[in-house]
């Protein structure tokens, strides 16, 4: 039964990015809701791929190919979003997403149609995948150290090698930062950061240095591919990964989506600004994981967070109604 439609000025929708994918994601949502199945069929038609098999099948290697991962995550997140829109009618005051998730946020806010976004993220994944040779770069999550200590260590590595080769890629919370760059530079930085007191360092399962200047070619290729005329102004504020501020104009949407390819994801500042500028007190993570929910709670332990990635979570939304 459809709930009464309402909106809540304190609610933000946030969408996860690459790394949150897994085989079978959204399975019960697709089984229970025709709106979700329609999104899956639409995705397959637009891309000429069997997205149902890719997402719900058992070929993990195929799903983890960046050019497949990105449209697959977009598809699952939009499928869940369509169910939320139908079942609860909740309307966020603002939206955002982590890296790739900012594209989902743009679809949610109406700046770009789902079909166009699918084609863009498919190309985005391909361009990012091929921007550097396989093995050239890597990324690692550093846990337990502040941003300034990490920045100083990276500067030391770059100076010692007389080249800018390792960068901060994501500032996810006060104690979680992702570094990215040339493999040997990242390895050396990880050793140095362990010496400086990092509690844990996790090398991420990616083969390219995302969110660094090494993605410049991918940025240029995507800029040539995107048709700006297919974009329009947003229905609500979208917060930028690259600048951690809100935007709503179509030209800003395209500019910030391109900028984030080579710029770090400023997730900590973005969440703080959503709270301060837009008055957000409740975050709904829409997608196949609860990664962002955990990060948001680390940024603000008092934030009200709900991760919607299952039928049971959809039902929990009733508690957020006014």
C-alpha positions as CSV (number, residue, x, y, z in Angstrom):
1,X,0.0,0.0,0.0
2,X,1.3,3.4,-1.0
3,X,2.1,5.8,1.9
4,X,0.8,9.3,2.0
5,X,3.1,11.6,0.1
6,X,5.1,14.2,2.2
7,X,8.4,16.0,2.2
8,X,10.9,16.7,5.0
9,X,13.2,19.7,4.9
10,X,15.7,18.0,7.1
11,X,16.3,15.0,4.9
12,X,19.2,14.5,2.4
13,X,19.6,11.6,0.0
14,X,23.1,10.3,-0.5
15,X,24.3,7.7,-3.0
16,X,27.4,5.4,-2.7
17,X,30.1,5.0,-5.3
18,X,32.5,2.4,-6.7
19,X,33.5,-0.2,-4.1
20,X,30.0,-0.7,-2.7
21,X,29.0,-3.2,-5.4
22,X,28.5,-6.9,-4.8
23,X,26.9,-9.8,-6.6
24,X,23.2,-10.0,-6.0
25,X,22.8,-6.4,-4.9
26,X,19.2,-5.2,-4.7
27,X,17.9,-8.8,-5.3
28,X,14.9,-8.6,-2.9
29,X,14.1,-5.0,-4.2
30,X,13.9,-6.3,-7.8
31,X,11.8,-9.3,-6.7
32,X,9.3,-7.2,-4.7
33,X,8.8,-4.0,-6.7
34,X,7.8,-3.6,-10.4
35,X,9.3,-0.1,-10.4
36,X,12.8,-1.6,-9.7
37,X,12.4,-4.2,-12.4
38,X,11.5,-1.6,-14.9
39,X,14.7,0.3,-14.1
40,X,16.7,-2.9,-14.6
41,X,15.0,-3.5,-18.0
42,X,15.5,0.1,-19.0
43,X,19.2,-0.1,-18.2
44,X,19.6,-3.2,-20.3
45,X,17.9,-1.6,-23.2
46,X,19.9,1.6,-23.1
47,X,23.3,-0.1,-22.7
48,X,22.6,-3.2,-24.8
49,X,23.8,-5.4,-21.9
50,X,22.1,-8.0,-19.8
51,X,22.2,-5.9,-16.7
52,X,20.1,-8.4,-14.7
53,X,22.7,-11.1,-15.3
54,X,25.5,-8.7,-14.5
55,X,24.0,-7.5,-11.2
56,X,22.3,-10.7,-10.1
57,X,24.5,-13.3,-11.7
58,X,27.6,-14.8,-10.3
59,X,30.4,-13.3,-12.5
60,X,32.1,-11.0,-9.9
61,X,35.0,-10.3,-12.2
62,X,32.6,-8.9,-14.9
63,X,30.8,-6.8,-12.3
64,X,34.1,-5.4,-10.9
65,X,35.2,-4.1,-14.3
66,X,35.0,-0.3,-13.8
67,X,33.1,0.2,-17.1
68,X,30.5,-2.3,-15.8
69,X,30.6,-1.4,-12.1
70,X,29.6,2.3,-12.7
71,X,26.4,1.7,-14.7
72,X,25.5,-1.3,-12.4
73,X,25.7,0.8,-9.3
74,X,23.7,3.7,-10.9
75,X,21.0,1.2,-11.9
76,X,20.6,-0.4,-8.5
77,X,20.6,3.0,-6.7
78,X,18.0,4.5,-9.1
79,X,15.9,1.3,-8.8
80,X,15.8,1.7,-5.0
81,X,15.2,5.5,-5.4
82,X,12.2,4.8,-7.6
83,X,10.8,2.5,-5.0
84,X,11.3,5.1,-2.2
85,X,9.6,7.7,-4.4
86,X,6.6,5.4,-4.9
87,X,6.3,4.1,-1.4
88,X,7.1,7.1,0.7
89,X,7.1,10.2,-1.5
90,X,9.9,11.6,0.6
91,X,11.5,14.7,-1.0
92,X,15.0,15.6,0.1
93,X,16.1,19.2,0.7
94,X,19.4,18.3,-1.0
95,X,21.3,15.3,-2.4
96,X,24.9,14.1,-3.0
97,X,26.9,11.0,-3.7
98,X,30.4,9.7,-3.2
99,X,32.3,9.9,-6.4
100,X,30.2,8.0,-8.9
101,X,27.3,8.5,-6.6
102,X,27.2,12.2,-7.5
103,X,25.8,11.1,-10.9
104,X,23.0,9.2,-9.2
105,X,22.4,12.4,-7.1
106,X,22.1,14.4,-10.4
107,X,19.5,11.9,-11.7
108,X,17.6,12.2,-8.4
109,X,17.6,16.0,-8.6
110,X,16.5,16.0,-12.2
111,X,19.5,17.6,-13.9
112,X,20.0,14.6,-16.2
113,X,17.7,11.7,-17.3
114,X,18.6,8.1,-16.2
115,X,19.1,7.0,-19.8
116,X,21.7,9.8,-20.5
117,X,23.4,9.2,-17.1
118,X,23.8,5.5,-17.9
119,X,25.6,6.3,-21.2
120,X,27.8,8.9,-19.5
121,X,28.9,6.6,-16.6
122,X,29.6,3.7,-18.9
123,X,32.0,6.0,-20.8
124,X,33.3,7.4,-17.6
125,X,34.2,4.0,-16.4
126,X,35.9,3.1,-19.6
127,X,37.8,6.3,-19.8
128,X,39.0,6.0,-16.2
129,X,39.9,2.3,-16.7
130,X,42.1,3.2,-19.7
131,X,43.6,6.5,-18.5
132,X,46.6,4.7,-17.1
133,X,48.2,1.3,-17.9
134,X,47.1,-1.6,-15.7
135,X,49.3,-1.7,-12.6
136,X,50.5,1.9,-13.0
137,X,48.6,3.1,-10.0
138,X,46.9,2.1,-6.8
139,X,44.8,3.5,-3.9
140,X,44.9,2.8,-0.2
141,X,42.7,3.8,2.7
142,X,44.6,5.2,5.7
143,X,42.7,4.8,9.0
144,X,43.6,6.6,12.3
145,X,45.6,9.6,11.1
146,X,44.5,13.2,10.5
147,X,44.6,14.8,7.1
148,X,47.5,17.1,7.9
149,X,49.8,14.3,9.0
150,X,49.0,12.4,5.8
151,X,49.6,15.4,3.6
152,X,53.0,16.0,5.2
153,X,54.0,12.4,4.6
154,X,52.9,12.5,1.0
155,X,54.9,15.7,0.5
156,X,58.0,13.9,1.8
157,X,57.5,11.0,-0.6
158,X,57.0,13.4,-3.6
159,X,60.0,15.5,-2.7
160,X,62.2,12.5,-2.2
161,X,61.3,11.3,-5.7
162,X,61.3,14.8,-7.2
163,X,57.9,14.2,-8.7
164,X,54.2,14.6,-7.8
165,X,53.2,11.0,-7.7
166,X,50.9,10.4,-4.7
167,X,47.9,12.5,-3.7
168,X,45.0,12.6,-1.2
169,X,42.0,11.1,-3.1
170,X,39.2,11.0,-0.5
171,X,38.8,12.7,2.8
172,X,36.0,10.5,4.2
173,X,36.1,11.4,7.9
174,X,38.5,12.9,10.4
175,X,40.2,9.5,10.7
176,X,39.8,8.0,7.2
177,X,41.6,9.3,4.2
178,X,42.3,7.6,0.9
179,X,45.6,8.1,-0.9
180,X,46.1,7.5,-4.6
181,X,48.9,7.6,-7.2
182,X,51.8,5.8,-8.8
183,X,52.0,2.3,-7.2
184,X,55.6,2.7,-5.9
185,X,54.8,6.1,-4.5
186,X,51.7,4.7,-2.7
187,X,53.7,1.8,-1.3
188,X,56.4,4.1,0.1
189,X,53.7,6.4,1.5
190,X,52.0,3.5,3.2
191,X,55.3,2.5,5.0
192,X,55.9,6.0,6.1
193,X,52.3,6.4,7.4
194,X,52.6,3.2,9.4
195,X,55.6,4.6,11.0
196,X,53.7,7.8,11.8
197,X,51.0,5.8,13.6
198,X,48.3,4.8,11.2
199,X,46.1,2.2,12.9
200,X,45.3,0.4,9.6
201,X,46.0,0.7,5.9
202,X,43.9,-1.1,3.4
203,X,45.0,-1.3,-0.3
204,X,41.8,-0.9,-2.3
205,X,40.9,-3.3,-5.1
206,X,41.3,-0.8,-8.0
207,X,44.0,-0.7,-10.7
208,X,44.1,3.0,-11.4
209,X,44.9,6.2,-9.4
210,X,41.4,7.7,-9.3
211,X,40.7,11.3,-8.1
212,X,44.2,12.5,-9.0
213,X,45.8,14.5,-11.9
214,X,46.6,11.1,-13.6
215,X,42.9,11.0,-14.6
216,X,43.3,14.2,-16.7
217,X,42.9,12.2,-20.0
218,X,39.7,10.6,-18.7
219,X,38.4,14.0,-17.8
220,X,39.1,15.4,-21.2
221,X,37.6,12.4,-23.0
222,X,34.4,12.6,-20.9
223,X,34.2,16.4,-21.5
224,X,34.1,15.7,-25.2
225,X,31.5,13.0,-24.8
226,X,29.0,14.8,-22.5
227,X,26.3,16.7,-24.3
228,X,25.6,19.7,-22.1
229,X,22.3,20.3,-23.8
230,X,20.9,17.1,-22.3
231,X,21.3,18.7,-18.8
232,X,18.9,21.1,-17.0
233,X,18.7,22.9,-13.7
234,X,18.2,20.8,-10.6
235,X,15.0,20.5,-8.6
236,X,17.1,20.7,-5.3
237,X,20.6,21.5,-4.2
238,X,23.3,18.9,-5.1
239,X,26.5,19.0,-3.1
240,X,29.7,18.7,-5.0
241,X,32.4,16.1,-4.2
242,X,35.1,18.5,-5.6
243,X,34.1,21.7,-3.8
244,X,31.8,20.4,-1.0
245,X,29.3,23.2,-1.8
246,X,25.8,23.0,-3.3
247,X,24.9,23.7,-6.9
248,X,21.7,23.6,-8.9
249,X,22.5,25.1,-12.3
250,X,23.0,22.7,-15.3
251,X,26.4,24.3,-16.2
252,X,27.6,23.8,-12.7
253,X,26.4,20.2,-12.7
254,X,28.5,19.4,-15.8
255,X,31.5,21.4,-14.5
256,X,31.6,19.7,-11.1
257,X,31.0,16.2,-12.5
258,X,34.0,16.6,-14.7
259,X,36.1,18.3,-11.9
260,X,35.6,15.4,-9.5
261,X,37.4,13.0,-11.8
262,X,40.8,14.6,-11.0
263,X,39.9,16.2,-7.7
264,X,39.7,14.6,-4.2
265,X,36.4,13.6,-2.8
266,X,35.8,16.1,0.1
267,X,33.2,13.9,1.8
268,X,33.8,15.1,5.4
269,X,33.4,18.8,4.5
270,X,30.4,18.0,2.2
271,X,28.4,16.3,5.0
272,X,29.3,19.1,7.4
273,X,28.1,21.7,4.8
274,X,24.9,19.8,4.2
275,X,24.1,20.1,7.9
276,X,25.2,23.7,8.3
277,X,24.0,25.2,5.0
278,X,20.9,23.1,4.2
279,X,19.9,22.2,7.8
280,X,20.1,18.4,7.2
281,X,19.7,16.2,10.3
282,X,18.6,13.0,8.6
283,X,20.6,11.2,5.9
284,X,19.1,8.4,3.8
285,X,21.7,6.3,2.0
286,X,20.2,4.9,-1.2
287,X,22.2,2.1,-2.8
288,X,23.5,-1.5,-2.3
289,X,25.6,-0.9,0.9
290,X,25.8,1.0,4.1
291,X,29.3,2.4,3.6
292,X,28.3,6.1,3.6
293,X,26.1,5.6,6.6
294,X,29.1,4.5,8.6
295,X,31.2,7.4,7.4
296,X,28.5,10.0,8.2
297,X,28.2,8.6,11.8
298,X,32.0,9.1,12.1
299,X,31.7,12.7,10.9
300,X,28.7,13.4,13.1
301,X,27.8,10.8,15.7
302,X,24.5,12.5,16.3
303,X,23.3,12.4,12.7
304,X,20.2,10.3,12.0
305,X,21.2,7.9,9.3
306,X,19.2,5.1,7.5
307,X,20.7,2.9,4.8
308,X,18.0,1.7,2.3
309,X,19.3,-1.4,0.5
310,X,16.5,-3.9,1.2
311,X,12.8,-4.4,1.3
312,X,12.8,-4.2,5.1
313,X,14.7,-0.9,5.0
314,X,12.1,0.5,2.6
315,X,9.5,-0.2,5.3
316,X,11.6,1.6,7.9
317,X,11.1,4.8,6.0
318,X,7.6,5.2,7.5
319,X,9.3,6.2,10.7
320,X,10.8,9.2,8.9
321,X,7.4,10.6,7.8
322,X,6.2,13.8,9.3
